[in-house]
Amino acid sequence: MILKAQHILVAQEYEAKDVLKKLTQGESFEKLASDFSICPSARQGGNLGEFPKGRMVPAFEKALMSLKENEISGIVRTQFGYHIIKRL
């Protein structure tokens, strides 16, 4: 199974809460990713491209699999920080 996703990765939970609030106020996922994400994917608006199931850490993948296409997750904590995930 091939998955596609975008994400915003931040170091602190309060940052993730702030980004999530901005998303609910209608700000662009891509702009917020490029402005706030600490992942190299920020340069592509948080786009992680296509990847096979099993490639991402379990918490990230579990959250991604629970989303419908174009749906945005709540805050997902992994060893890398705090993610907000959008399934593509």
Summary of the structure (lengths in Angstrom):
residues: 88
radius of gyration: 11.6
end to end distance: 13.6
largest distance: 33.4
contacts: 261
relative contact order: 0.29
helix: 38%
strand: 33%
